[in-house]
Amino acid sequence: MVRTTLILGLLLLSTKALASGMGWSMYPLLTDKKMLSAEVVGDFSAGGGIGFQARYTQRLNSQSTIDGGIGYTSGERAGKIFLGYDYEFFPDYAKQPRISLKGQYSNGKEFNERVNRIHAAPMVSKGFNFWGHEGFPYLAIPMGVNLNSASKTYGWYSQVNVGITGKVPWMKYEHLLTQLEGQINLTNSYSGVYMGLSFPLN
């Protein structure tokens, strides 16, 4: 109850957010699994900052996962909420990696201007054993469009996201998931890092 209250508190107190990252959909969640996560985020590009975000994730069925969140950060990119939908084409099975496509929408304040971002990200991940603990490295390439509400202009952007998800490798905490993700700017985006801890709701 305390941890759920903490996450909800972050949601209620947060009015600004950095970037959203690719989330937890690459981890093999059970159908109808729901969880909240607390994430530390950092933007290393010009005008960047450090902050927090909270995310809700739910596996709808064997192929679909949704997520959404809000957060707070310092810096010039400071006003973002986001919603995402991940569709799995091929599961992580035997030697076959998991392959999916994630669509995401975000609305944020960047350098005092309101920007909508819409992207599609092909993603691939595969489970491996690391010193007796299973981890799921992944690669995603988000590509999309920025829509600037103030200037009525748009532009294309792209980036590369690389990360890993897995259970916390300590006894009594293995019901929690942890994540580390890096984001690299390719075109009109920004570079950053995400570190998260996820709490199951069911």
Backbone as a printed PyTorch tensor [residue, N CA C, xyz], in Angstrom:
tensor([[[  0.8220,  -1.1980,   0.0000],
         [  0.0000,   0.0000,   0.0000],
         [  0.8620,   1.2570,   0.0000]],

        [[  1.9510,   1.2450,   0.7570],
         [  2.8300,   2.4100,   0.8310],
         [  3.4540,   2.6970,  -0.5260]],

        [[  3.9270,   1.6380,  -1.2100],
         [  4.5740,   1.8700,  -2.4930],
         [  3.5860,   2.3680,  -3.5420]],

        [[  2.3410,   1.8630,  -3.5180],
         [  1.3260,   2.3470,  -4.4500],
         [  1.0130,   3.8070,  -4.1790]],

        [[  0.9090,   4.1820,  -2.8980],
         [  0.6500,   5.5710,  -2.5300],
         [  1.7750,   6.4780,  -3.0060]],

        [[  3.0200,   6.0040,  -2.8960],
         [  4.1690,   6.7730,  -3.3450],
         [  4.0930,   7.0590,  -4.8380]],

        [[  3.7770,   6.0400,  -5.6260],
         [  3.6880,   6.2170,  -7.0730],
         [  2.5420,   7.1550,  -7.4270]],

        [[  1.3790,   6.9780,  -6.7870],
         [  0.2500,   7.8520,  -7.0640],
         [  0.5670,   9.2860,  -6.6770]],

        [[  1.3240,   9.4470,  -5.6160],
         [  1.7470,  10.7780,  -5.2080],
         [  2.6040,  11.4400,  -6.2710]],

        [[  3.5140,  10.6660,  -6.8730],
         [  4.3280,  11.1990,  -7.9630],
         [  3.4600,  11.6430,  -9.1330]],

        [[  2.4430,  10.8450,  -9.4310],
         [  1.5450,  11.2010, -10.5230],
         [  0.8180,  12.5110, -10.2460]],

        [[  0.3200,  12.6600,  -9.0230],
         [ -0.4600,  13.8340,  -8.6820],
         [  0.3940,  15.0910,  -8.5830]],

        [[  1.6100,  14.9570,  -8.0930],
         [  2.4740,  16.1160,  -7.9200],
         [  3.1730,  16.5200,  -9.2110]],

        [[  3.2050,  15.6230, -10.1870],
         [  3.9640,  15.8860, -11.4000],
         [  3.1690,  16.7430, -12.3640]],

        [[  3.7640,  17.8300, -12.8050],
         [  3.1380,  18.6770, -13.8080],
         [  3.9960,  18.7720, -15.0560]],

        [[  5.2280,  18.2830, -14.9760],
         [  6.1300,  18.3560, -16.1170],
         [  6.8320,  17.0140, -16.2760]],

        [[  7.2130,  16.6980, -17.5040],
         [  7.8830,  15.4260, -17.7430],
         [  8.9640,  15.5710, -18.7800]],

        [[  9.9650,  14.7290, -18.6880],
         [ 11.0150,  14.6940, -19.6950],
         [ 10.5240,  13.7700, -20.8090]],

        [[ 11.3400,  12.8570, -21.2540],
         [ 10.9380,  11.9230, -22.2840],
         [ 10.3980,  10.6600, -21.6410]],

        [[  9.7690,   9.8180, -22.4330],
         [  9.0870,   8.6680, -21.8580],
         [  9.8580,   7.3640, -21.9600]],

        [[ 10.8220,   7.2700, -22.8770],
         [ 11.4940,   5.9860, -23.0470],
         [ 10.5720,   4.9690, -23.6950]],

        [[ 11.0420,   3.7450, -23.8190],
         [ 10.2580,   2.7170, -24.4950],
         [  9.4600,   1.8640, -23.5190]],

        [[  9.7450,   1.9850, -22.2160],
         [  8.8970,   1.3130, -21.2360],
         [  9.2260,  -0.1430, -20.9930]],

        [[  8.2120,  -0.8810, -20.5330],
         [  8.3880,  -2.2390, -20.0390],
         [  7.7700,  -3.2900, -20.9490]],

        [[  7.2900,  -2.8940, -22.1180],
         [  6.5620,  -3.8510, -22.9480],
         [  7.4560,  -4.9420, -23.5230]],

        [[  8.7920,  -4.7450, -23.5270],
         [  9.6800,  -5.8000, -24.0260],
         [  9.8390,  -6.9440, -23.0330]],

        [[  9.4830,  -6.7110, -21.7650],
         [  9.5350,  -7.7850, -20.7780],
         [  8.3240,  -8.6920, -20.9890]],

        [[  8.4720, -10.0320, -20.8670],
         [  7.3510, -10.9650, -21.1300],
         [  6.3100, -10.9530, -19.9990]],

        [[  5.4870,  -9.9170, -19.9820],
         [  4.4340,  -9.8160, -18.9730],
         [  3.3350, -10.8310, -19.2310]],

        [[  2.7210, -11.3150, -18.1540],
         [  1.5700, -12.1990, -18.2900],
         [  0.3680, -11.4080, -18.7640]],

        [[ -0.5780, -12.0830, -19.4370],
         [ -1.7860, -11.4210, -19.9110],
         [ -2.5470, -10.8010, -18.7450]],

        [[ -3.0010,  -9.5830, -18.9370],
         [ -3.7420,  -8.7920, -17.9530],
         [ -2.8750,  -8.3500, -16.7720]],

        [[ -1.5530,  -8.4330, -16.9020],
         [ -0.6560,  -7.9530, -15.8670],
         [ -0.6660,  -6.4270, -15.8420]],

        [[ -0.7830,  -5.8470, -14.6470],
         [ -0.7870,  -4.3920, -14.4810],
         [  0.3270,  -4.0100, -13.5170]],

        [[  0.9790,  -2.8690, -13.7860],
         [  2.0220,  -2.4250, -12.8690],
         [  2.2460,  -0.9200, -12.9840]],

        [[  2.7500,  -0.3470, -11.9010],
         [  3.1730,   1.0460, -11.8500],
         [  4.6850,   1.0850, -11.7120]],

        [[  5.3010,   2.0640, -12.3390],
         [  6.7540,   2.1690, -12.2320],
         [  7.1730,   3.5940, -11.9170]],

        [[  8.2410,   3.7150, -11.1500],
         [  8.8920,   4.9900, -10.8660],
         [ 10.2000,   5.0060, -11.6310]],

        [[ 10.4600,   6.0820, -12.3650],
         [ 11.6170,   6.1290, -13.2380],
         [ 12.3910,   7.4350, -13.0620]],

        [[ 13.7000,   7.3290, -12.9400],
         [ 14.5840,   8.4900, -12.9560],
         [ 14.9990,   8.7120, -14.4000]],

        [[ 14.9160,   9.9600, -14.8520],
         [ 15.2300,  10.2660, -16.2490],
         [ 16.2600,  11.3820, -16.3100]],

        [[ 17.0660,  11.3630, -17.3610],
         [ 18.0670,  12.4010, -17.5510],
         [ 18.2300,  12.7280, -19.0200]],

        [[ 18.2050,  14.0160, -19.3570],
         [ 18.3760,  14.4950, -20.7260],
         [ 19.7590,  15.1380, -20.8210]],

        [[ 20.6390,  14.5920, -21.6800],
         [ 22.0050,  15.0670, -21.7680],
         [ 22.2390,  16.0160, -22.9390]],

        [[ 21.1820,  16.3730, -23.6720],
         [ 21.3320,  17.3000, -24.7860],
         [ 21.2370,  18.7390, -24.2780]],

        [[ 21.4310,  19.7030, -25.1670],
         [ 21.3430,  21.1140, -24.7940],
         [ 19.9660,  21.4090, -24.1990]],

        [[ 19.9450,  22.0960, -23.0520],
         [ 18.6820,  22.4020, -22.3900],
         [ 18.1320,  21.2540, -21.5780]],

        [[ 18.9450,  20.2400, -21.3510],
         [ 18.4830,  19.0500, -20.6540],
         [ 18.3870,  19.2380, -19.1540]],

        [[ 17.9220,  18.1820, -18.4770],
         [ 17.7780,  18.2140, -17.0310],
         [ 17.5710,  16.8230, -16.4700]],

        [[ 17.3850,  16.7490, -15.1580],
         [ 17.1730,  15.4890, -14.4570],
         [ 15.7960,  15.5280, -13.7980]],

        [[ 15.1020,  14.3810, -13.7650],
         [ 13.7890,  14.3600, -13.1300],
         [ 13.2730,  12.9650, -12.8910]],

        [[ 11.9520,  12.8660, -12.7100],
         [ 11.2750,  11.6060, -12.4210],
         [ 10.0310,  11.4970, -13.2870]],

        [[  9.6010,  10.2670, -13.5070],
         [  8.3020,  10.0620, -14.1320],
         [  7.6720,   8.8000, -13.5840]],

        [[  6.3520,   8.7490, -13.6640],
         [  5.5870,   7.5760, -13.2460],
         [  4.8750,   7.0180, -14.4600]],

        [[  4.7990,   5.6800, -14.5490],
         [  4.2300,   5.0270, -15.7220],
         [  3.2900,   3.8980, -15.2930]],

        [[  2.1700,   3.7780, -15.9820],
         [  1.2540,   2.6530, -15.8140],
         [  1.3850,   1.7650, -17.0420]],

        [[  1.5350,   0.4590, -16.8350],
         [  1.6760,  -0.4980, -17.9350],
         [  0.7020,  -1.6440, -17.7300]],

        [[  0.0490,  -2.0840, -18.8090],
         [ -0.8710,  -3.2190, -18.7280],
         [ -0.7720,  -4.0700, -19.9880]],

        [[ -0.6300,  -5.3770, -19.7770],
         [ -0.6650,  -6.3340, -20.8860],
         [ -2.1210,  -6.6860, -21.1470]],

        [[ -2.6450,  -6.3170, -22.3200],
         [ -4.0620,  -6.5270, -22.6240],
         [ -4.3650,  -7.9600, -23.0340]],

        [[ -3.4860,  -8.5250, -23.8760],
         [ -3.6520,  -9.8980, -24.3390],
         [ -2.2890, -10.4230, -24.7760]],

        [[ -2.2620, -11.5280, -25.4920],
         [ -0.9820, -12.1520, -25.8320],
         [ -0.1310, -11.3020, -26.7670]],

        [[ -0.7240, -10.2950, -27.4280],
         [  0.0350,  -9.4970, -28.3900],
         [  0.0620,  -8.0030, -28.0980]],

        [[ -0.7740,  -7.5170, -27.1960],
         [ -0.9180,  -6.0770, -27.0150],
         [ -0.5920,  -5.6210, -25.5950]],

        [[  0.1660,  -4.5210, -25.5020],
         [  0.5030,  -3.8900, -24.2290],
         [  0.3060,  -2.3800, -24.3620]],

        [[ -0.2980,  -1.7670, -23.3500],
         [ -0.4620,  -0.3180, -23.3420],
         [  0.3120,   0.2820, -22.1700]],

        [[  0.7070,   1.5510, -22.3020],
         [  1.3000,   2.2610, -21.1790],
         [  1.0130,   3.7510, -21.3100]],

        [[  1.2340,   4.4600, -20.2310],
         [  1.0290,   5.9030, -20.2280],
         [  1.6010,   6.4790, -18.9530]],

        [[  1.9490,   7.7660, -18.9720],
         [  2.5260,   8.3360, -17.7720],
         [  2.7030,   9.8310, -17.8270]],

        [[  3.2670,  10.3560, -16.7450],
         [  3.5170,  11.7760, -16.5520],
         [  4.6620,  11.9060, -15.5540]],

        [[  5.3620,  13.0130, -15.5800],
         [  6.4860,  13.1550, -14.6720],
         [  6.9130,  14.5870, -14.4480]],

        [[  8.0950,  14.7630, -13.9190],
         [  8.6380,  16.0920, -13.6200],
         [ 10.1300,  16.0980, -13.9090]],

        [[ 10.6200,  17.2200, -14.4510],
         [ 12.0580,  17.3570, -14.6570],
         [ 12.4670,  18.8140, -14.6760]],

        [[ 13.7470,  19.0580, -14.4680],
         [ 14.3090,  20.3790, -14.6810],
         [ 14.6700,  20.5040, -16.1550]],

        [[ 15.1680,  21.6440, -16.5860],
         [ 15.5970,  21.8030, -17.9670],
         [ 14.5350,  22.4150, -18.8550]],

        [[ 14.8510,  22.4880, -20.1440],
         [ 13.9900,  23.1720, -21.1110],
         [ 12.9600,  22.2590, -21.7670]],

        [[ 13.0720,  20.9450, -21.5810],
         [ 12.0560,  20.0270, -22.0850],
         [ 11.2710,  19.5570, -20.8700]],

        [[ 10.1970,  20.2760, -20.5340],
         [  9.6390,  20.0990, -19.1970],
         [  8.1220,  20.1880, -19.1760]],

        [[  7.4340,  19.3260, -19.8700],
         [  5.9870,  19.3570, -19.7890],
         [  5.3280,  18.2440, -20.5640]],

        [[  5.6840,  17.0070, -20.3000],
         [  5.2600,  15.9210, -21.1860],
         [  4.4010,  14.8700, -20.4920]],

        [[  3.3260,  14.5050, -21.1700],
         [  2.5650,  13.3080, -20.8410],
         [  2.6360,  12.3880, -22.0570]],

        [[  2.4180,  11.0830, -21.8800],
         [  2.5870,  10.1700, -23.0130],
         [  1.6600,   8.9730, -22.9060]],

        [[  1.3330,   8.4150, -24.0690],
         [  0.5210,   7.2000, -24.1930],
         [  1.1520,   6.3170, -25.2600]],

        [[  1.2040,   4.9990, -25.0120],
         [  1.8150,   4.1020, -25.9760],
         [  1.0440,   2.7980, -26.1410]],

        [[  1.2110,   2.1860, -27.3080],
         [  0.5960,   0.8870, -27.6040],
         [  1.6140,   0.0210, -28.3290]],

        [[  1.8960,  -1.1500, -27.7710],
         [  2.8720,  -2.0840, -28.3350],
         [  2.1490,  -3.3040, -28.8910]],

        [[  2.4320,  -3.6420, -30.1690],
         [  1.8460,  -4.8370, -30.7880],
         [  2.9530,  -5.8210, -31.1350]],

        [[  2.8540,  -7.0190, -30.5960],
         [  3.8720,  -8.0540, -30.7830],
         [  3.5680,  -8.9010, -32.0130]],

        [[  4.5150,  -8.9450, -32.9560],
         [  4.3690,  -9.7710, -34.1520],
         [  4.8980, -11.1850, -33.9290]],

        [[  6.0560, -11.2910, -33.2370],
         [  6.6680, -12.5860, -32.9620],
         [  7.1260, -12.6020, -31.5070]],

        [[  6.8100, -13.6640, -30.7580],
         [  7.2320, -13.7360, -29.3540],
         [  8.6930, -14.1620, -29.2280]],

        [[  9.2480, -13.9510, -28.0600],
         [ 10.5810, -14.4470, -27.7170],
         [ 10.4360, -15.9420, -27.4620]],

        [[ 10.9110, -16.7640, -28.4110],
         [ 10.7120, -18.2070, -28.3040],
         [ 11.9060, -18.9350, -28.9140]],

        [[ 12.5070, -19.8550, -28.1460],
         [ 13.6820, -20.6100, -28.5980],
         [ 14.7600, -19.6250, -29.0760]],

        [[ 15.1950, -19.7260, -30.3340],
         [ 16.2190, -18.8190, -30.8420],
         [ 15.6300, -17.5720, -31.4950]],

        [[ 14.3170, -17.4820, -31.5230],
         [ 13.6500, -16.3550, -32.1590],
         [ 13.4970, -15.1830, -31.1880]],

        [[ 13.9240, -13.9770, -31.5470],
         [ 13.7230, -12.8160, -30.6640],
         [ 12.2900, -12.3120, -30.7410]],

        [[ 11.9290, -11.5330, -29.7410],
         [ 10.6270, -10.8650, -29.7710],
         [ 10.7150,  -9.6720, -30.7240]],

        [[  9.7410,  -9.5480, -31.6150],
         [  9.6920,  -8.4370, -32.5650],
         [  8.3320,  -7.7650, -32.4420]],

        [[  8.3410,  -6.4510, -32.2640],
         [  7.0790,  -5.7320, -32.0970],
         [  7.1990,  -4.3360, -32.6960]],

        [[  6.0540,  -3.6430, -32.7350],
         [  5.9960,  -2.2630, -33.1860],
         [  5.2430,  -1.4710, -32.1280]],

        [[  5.8580,  -0.3760, -31.6640],
         [  5.2100,   0.4400, -30.6450],
         [  4.8990,   1.8200, -31.2040]],

        [[  3.6250,   2.2010, -31.1120],
         [  3.2100,   3.5450, -31.4610],
         [  3.1000,   4.3670, -30.1850]],

        [[  3.4920,   5.6400, -30.2490],
         [  3.4400,   6.4710, -29.0500],
         [  3.0810,   7.9080, -29.3980]],

        [[  2.2700,   8.5130, -28.5250],
         [  1.9290,   9.9350, -28.6340],
         [  2.3670,  10.6290, -27.3570]],

        [[  2.9470,  11.8260, -27.4970],
         [  3.2940,  12.6110, -26.3180],
         [  2.9970,  14.0790, -26.5760]],

        [[  2.7190,  14.7920, -25.5050],
         [  2.4890,  16.2300, -25.5660],
         [  3.3760,  16.8610, -24.5100]],

        [[  4.2650,  17.7530, -24.9320],
         [  5.2080,  18.3100, -23.9740],
         [  5.6080,  19.7290, -24.2840]],

        [[  6.1600,  20.3930, -23.2860],
         [  6.6640,  21.7460, -23.4290],
         [  8.1660,  21.6740, -23.6480]],

        [[  8.6290,  22.1830, -24.7990],
         [ 10.0420,  22.1600, -25.1420],
         [ 10.4860,  23.5670, -25.5090]],

        [[ 11.3910,  24.1230, -24.7180],
         [ 11.8840,  25.4830, -24.9290],
         [ 10.7210,  26.4740, -25.0480]],

        [[  9.7850,  26.3660, -24.0840],
         [  8.6290,  27.2630, -23.9590],
         [  7.6220,  27.1530, -25.0960]],

        [[  7.6890,  26.0820, -25.8640],
         [  6.7040,  25.8500, -26.9170],
         [  6.0830,  24.4790, -26.7340]],

        [[  4.7790,  24.3910, -26.9950],
         [  4.0580,  23.1280, -26.8580],
         [  4.2780,  22.2830, -28.1070]],

        [[  4.7640,  21.0370, -27.9170],
         [  5.0920,  20.1480, -29.0350],
         [  4.3860,  18.8090, -28.8610]],

        [[  3.7190,  18.3590, -29.9160],
         [  3.1540,  17.0090, -29.9660],
         [  4.1150,  16.1320, -30.7510]],

        [[  4.3780,  14.9390, -30.2230],
         [  5.2460,  13.9880, -30.9250],
         [  4.4730,  12.6880, -31.1540]],

        [[  4.5400,  12.2100, -32.3760],
         [  3.9040,  10.9380, -32.7320],
         [  4.9540,  10.0810, -33.4140]],

        [[  5.1650,   8.8600, -32.9090],
         [  6.1620,   8.0110, -33.5540],
         [  5.7450,   6.5450, -33.5740]],

        [[  6.4160,   5.8110, -34.4390],
         [  6.3220,   4.3540, -34.4850],
         [  7.7340,   3.8150, -34.2980]],

        [[  7.8700,   2.7800, -33.4750],
         [  9.1990,   2.2580, -33.1510],
         [  9.2410,   0.7450, -33.3580]],

        [[  9.9380,   0.2680, -34.3950],
         [ 10.2000,  -1.1730, -34.4670],
         [ 11.1310,  -1.5660, -33.3360]],

        [[ 10.8420,  -2.7070, -32.6910],
         [ 11.6140,  -3.1220, -31.5190],
         [ 11.9420,  -4.6050, -31.5950]],

        [[ 13.1090,  -4.9500, -31.0730],
         [ 13.5120,  -6.3530, -30.9810],
         [ 14.1310,  -6.5890, -29.6100]],

        [[ 13.8210,  -7.7290, -28.9950],
         [ 14.3960,  -8.0720, -27.6880],
         [ 14.5700,  -9.5800, -27.5960]],

        [[ 15.4320,  -9.9990, -26.6650],
         [ 15.6950, -11.4310, -26.4750],
         [ 16.1370, -11.6720, -25.0410]],

        [[ 15.5900, -12.7070, -24.4360],
         [ 15.9670, -13.0630, -23.0760],
         [ 17.2660, -13.8480, -23.0250]],

        [[ 18.1360, -13.4960, -22.0610],
         [ 19.4050, -14.1830, -21.8530],
         [ 19.6040, -14.4190, -20.3610]],

        [[ 20.4610, -15.3790, -20.0450],
         [ 20.7940, -15.6600, -18.6580],
         [ 22.0910, -14.9280, -18.2890]],

        [[ 22.0010, -14.0560, -17.2740],
         [ 23.1650, -13.3040, -16.8070],
         [ 23.4780, -13.7230, -15.3730]],

        [[ 24.4910, -14.5630, -15.1900],
         [ 24.9240, -15.0010, -13.8690],
         [ 23.7610, -15.5760, -13.0460]],

        [[ 22.9530, -16.3920, -13.7120],
         [ 21.8450, -17.0380, -13.0320],
         [ 20.5610, -16.2290, -12.9740]],

        [[ 20.5450, -15.0430, -13.5860],
         [ 19.3590, -14.1910, -13.5920],
         [ 18.9990, -13.8460, -15.0360]],

        [[ 17.7070, -13.9490, -15.3560],
         [ 17.2620, -13.6840, -16.7150],
         [ 17.0860, -12.1910, -16.9500]],

        [[ 17.6380, -11.7000, -18.0530],
         [ 17.4840, -10.3130, -18.4560],
         [ 17.0560, -10.2410, -19.9080]],

        [[ 16.4420,  -9.1230, -20.2830],
         [ 15.8880,  -8.9740, -21.6280],
         [ 16.4190,  -7.6930, -22.2840]],

        [[ 17.5850,  -7.7750, -22.9490],
         [ 18.0940,  -6.6220, -23.6930],
         [ 17.1740,  -6.3130, -24.8850]],

        [[ 17.1000,  -5.0420, -25.2450],
         [ 16.2440,  -4.6620, -26.3710],
         [ 16.8290,  -3.4850, -27.1360]],

        [[ 16.3670,  -3.3580, -28.3760],
         [ 16.7470,  -2.2700, -29.2610],
         [ 15.4860,  -1.7450, -29.9190]],

        [[ 15.3270,  -0.4250, -29.9370],
         [ 14.1790,   0.2050, -30.5800],
         [ 14.6610,   1.3980, -31.3950]],

        [[ 13.9750,   1.6800, -32.4940],
         [ 14.3160,   2.8270, -33.3410],
         [ 13.0570,   3.6600, -33.5660]],

        [[ 12.7260,   4.5570, -32.6270],
         [ 11.5590,   5.4210, -32.8070],
         [ 11.7810,   6.4300, -33.9370]],

        [[ 10.7800,   6.5640, -34.8010],
         [ 10.8070,   7.5200, -35.9080],
         [  9.4350,   8.1690, -35.9860]],

        [[  9.4090,   9.4970, -36.0720],
         [  8.1030,  10.1350, -36.0860],
         [  8.1570,  11.5910, -36.4690]],

        [[  7.1180,  12.3210, -36.0550],
         [  6.9590,  13.7090, -36.4410],
         [  6.7070,  14.5790, -35.2150]],

        [[  7.3320,  15.7840, -35.1900],
         [  7.0680,  16.8040, -34.1790],
         [  6.0520,  17.7880, -34.7440]],

        [[  5.0130,  18.0990, -33.9900],
         [  4.0230,  19.0880, -34.4030],
         [  4.0570,  20.2340, -33.4060]],

        [[  4.5400,  21.4070, -33.8400],
         [  4.6500,  22.5700, -32.9690],
         [  3.3580,  23.3670, -33.0270]],

        [[  2.6270,  23.4010, -31.9050],
         [  1.3180,  24.0500, -31.8740],
         [  1.4170,  25.5610, -32.0340]],

        [[  2.4890,  26.1640, -31.4900],
         [  2.6220,  27.6260, -31.5260],
         [  2.9340,  28.1390, -32.9320]],

        [[  3.9410,  27.5460, -33.5660],
         [  4.3640,  28.0220, -34.8800],
         [  3.6480,  27.3220, -36.0360]],

        [[  2.8140,  26.3420, -35.7230],
         [  2.0870,  25.5880, -36.7520],
         [  3.0390,  24.9310, -37.7430]],

        [[  4.1670,  24.4320, -37.2390],
         [  5.1450,  23.7690, -38.0960],
         [  5.3330,  22.3260, -37.6500]],

        [[  5.9810,  21.5350, -38.4890],
         [  6.2810,  20.1530, -38.1410],
         [  7.6590,  19.7780, -38.6560]],

        [[  8.2070,  18.7040, -38.0890],
         [  9.5000,  18.2020, -38.5320],
         [  9.6590,  16.7480, -38.1370]],

        [[ 10.5130,  16.0370, -38.8510],
         [ 10.7450,  14.6250, -38.5860],
         [ 11.8210,  14.4460, -37.5290]],

        [[ 11.7300,  13.3710, -36.7580],
         [ 12.7810,  13.0640, -35.7830],
         [ 12.9930,  11.5590, -35.7220]],

        [[ 14.1670,  11.1730, -35.2450],
         [ 14.4820,   9.7530, -35.0720],
         [ 15.5200,   9.6050, -33.9700]],

        [[ 15.5480,   8.4370, -33.3690],
         [ 16.4880,   8.1540, -32.2810],
         [ 16.6730,   6.6490, -32.1610]],

        [[ 17.6520,   6.2380, -31.3800],
         [ 17.8840,   4.8220, -31.0790],
         [ 17.7950,   4.6440, -29.5710]],

        [[ 17.0120,   3.6650, -29.1180],
         [ 16.8990,   3.3430, -27.7000],
         [ 17.4120,   1.9280, -27.4660]],

        [[ 18.3250,   1.7900, -26.5100],
         [ 18.9030,   0.4930, -26.1480],
         [ 18.7500,   0.3110, -24.6520]],

        [[ 18.2760,  -0.8640, -24.2210],
         [ 18.0860,  -1.0580, -22.7860],
         [ 18.0110,  -2.5140, -22.3970]],

        [[ 17.7130,  -2.7380, -21.1220],
         [ 17.5520,  -4.0890, -20.5920],
         [ 16.5510,  -4.0440, -19.4390]],

        [[ 15.6860,  -5.0340, -19.3770],
         [ 14.7380,  -5.1930, -18.2800],
         [ 14.9480,  -6.5580, -17.6330]],

        [[ 14.5380,  -6.6810, -16.3870],
         [ 14.6500,  -7.9560, -15.6830],
         [ 14.1670,  -7.8300, -14.2540]],

        [[ 14.0870,  -8.9520, -13.5640],
         [ 13.6950,  -8.9410, -12.1610],
         [ 14.8490,  -8.4260, -11.3010]],

        [[ 14.5040,  -7.7710, -10.1970],
         [ 15.5250,  -7.3420,  -9.2420],
         [ 16.2380,  -8.5930,  -8.7150]],

        [[ 17.5740,  -8.6850,  -8.8110],
         [ 18.2880,  -9.9270,  -8.4900],
         [ 18.5850, -10.1360,  -7.0130]],

        [[ 17.6650,  -9.7860,  -6.1230],
         [ 17.8680,  -9.9880,  -4.6970],
         [ 16.6680, -10.6990,  -4.1050]],

        [[ 16.9180, -11.6170,  -3.2170],
         [ 15.8570, -12.3570,  -2.5430],
         [ 14.8910, -11.3860,  -1.8800]],

        [[ 13.6190, -11.7460,  -1.8700],
         [ 12.5150, -10.9750,  -1.2940],
         [ 12.0990,  -9.7820,  -2.1510]],

        [[ 12.8890,  -9.4650,  -3.2080],
         [ 12.5360,  -8.3460,  -4.0820],
         [ 12.3710,  -8.7890,  -5.5340]],

        [[ 12.3600, -10.0930,  -5.7650],
         [ 12.3030, -10.5940,  -7.1270],
         [ 10.9410, -10.3960,  -7.7930]],

        [[  9.9450,  -9.9600,  -7.0210],
         [  8.6470,  -9.6470,  -7.6270],
         [  8.6830,  -8.2750,  -8.3110]],

        [[  9.7570,  -7.5100,  -8.0910],
         [  9.9140,  -6.1950,  -8.7010],
         [ 10.7270,  -6.3150,  -9.9830]],

        [[ 10.4450,  -5.4400, -10.9450],
         [ 11.2100,  -5.3810, -12.1820],
         [ 12.0630,  -4.1210, -12.1880]],

        [[ 13.2160,  -4.2070, -12.8210],
         [ 14.0790,  -3.0420, -12.9590],
         [ 14.4670,  -2.8700, -14.4220]],

        [[ 14.8470,  -1.6400, -14.7700],
         [ 15.1350,  -1.3230, -16.1620],
         [ 16.2230,  -0.2550, -16.2530]],

        [[ 17.0550,  -0.3860, -17.2750],
         [ 18.0390,   0.6370, -17.6060],
         [ 17.9770,   0.8400, -19.1170]],

        [[ 17.8470,   2.1020, -19.5400],
         [ 17.6910,   2.3900, -20.9720],
         [ 18.4590,   3.6480, -21.3420]],

        [[ 19.1070,   3.6130, -22.4910],
         [ 19.7810,   4.7810, -23.0340],
         [ 19.1410,   5.1910, -24.3420]],

        [[ 19.0750,   6.4900, -24.5770],
         [ 18.4920,   7.0310, -25.8060],
         [ 19.5280,   7.8810, -26.5180]],

        [[ 19.7000,   7.6510, -27.8260],
         [ 20.6880,   8.3660, -28.6210],
         [ 19.9840,   9.1300, -29.7320]],

        [[ 20.2260,  10.4120, -29.8050],
         [ 19.6210,  11.2580, -30.8350],
         [ 20.2080,  10.9440, -32.2120]],

        [[ 19.3190,  10.7630, -33.1880],
         [ 19.7510,  10.6490, -34.5800],
         [ 19.4180,  11.9310, -35.3430]],

        [[ 18.1360,  12.3520, -35.2840],
         [ 17.6900,  13.5470, -35.9920],
         [ 16.6370,  14.2770, -35.1790]],

        [[ 16.8900,  15.5390, -34.8300],
         [ 15.9130,  16.4210, -34.1730],
         [ 15.2980,  15.8270, -32.9080]],

        [[ 16.0510,  15.0310, -32.1980],
         [ 15.5810,  14.4540, -30.9440],
         [ 16.5770,  14.8470, -29.8520]],

        [[ 16.7820,  14.0090, -28.8490],
         [ 17.7360,  14.2880, -27.7830],
         [ 18.2150,  12.9850, -27.1880]],

        [[ 19.3360,  13.0450, -26.4880],
         [ 19.9500,  11.8700, -25.8740],
         [ 19.6990,  11.8770, -24.3750]],

        [[ 19.5070,  10.6920, -23.7930],
         [ 19.2330,  10.6280, -22.3650],
         [ 19.3430,   9.2180, -21.8180]],

        [[ 18.9590,   9.0770, -20.5570],
         [ 19.0030,   7.7800, -19.8800],
         [ 17.7740,   7.6450, -18.9880]],

        [[ 17.3010,   6.4000, -18.8120],
         [ 16.1460,   6.0820, -17.9720],
         [ 16.5160,   4.9330, -17.0620]],

        [[ 16.1750,   5.0590, -15.7890],
         [ 16.3620,   3.9730, -14.8310],
         [ 15.0630,   3.8260, -14.0600]],

        [[ 14.5200,   2.6060, -13.9950],
         [ 13.2140,   2.4500, -13.4000],
         [ 13.0720,   1.2350, -12.5070]],

        [[ 12.0400,   1.2900, -11.6480],
         [ 11.6520,   0.1950, -10.7930],
         [ 10.1420,   0.0620, -10.8880]],

        [[  9.6600,  -1.1590, -11.1530],
         [  8.2430,  -1.3700, -11.3820],
         [  7.6140,  -2.2330, -10.2850]],

        [[  6.4030,  -1.8290,  -9.8730],
         [  5.6830,  -2.4900,  -8.7860],
         [  4.4190,  -3.1560,  -9.3480]],

        [[  4.2260,  -4.4580,  -9.1460],
         [  3.0280,  -5.1270,  -9.6650],
         [  1.7640,  -4.6900,  -8.9280]],

        [[  0.6560,  -4.5900,  -9.6700],
         [ -0.6360,  -4.2450,  -9.0760],
         [ -1.5440,  -5.4590,  -8.9630]],

        [[ -1.1840,  -6.5700,  -9.5660],
         [ -1.9880,  -7.8010,  -9.4540],
         [ -1.0790,  -9.0320,  -9.5520]]])
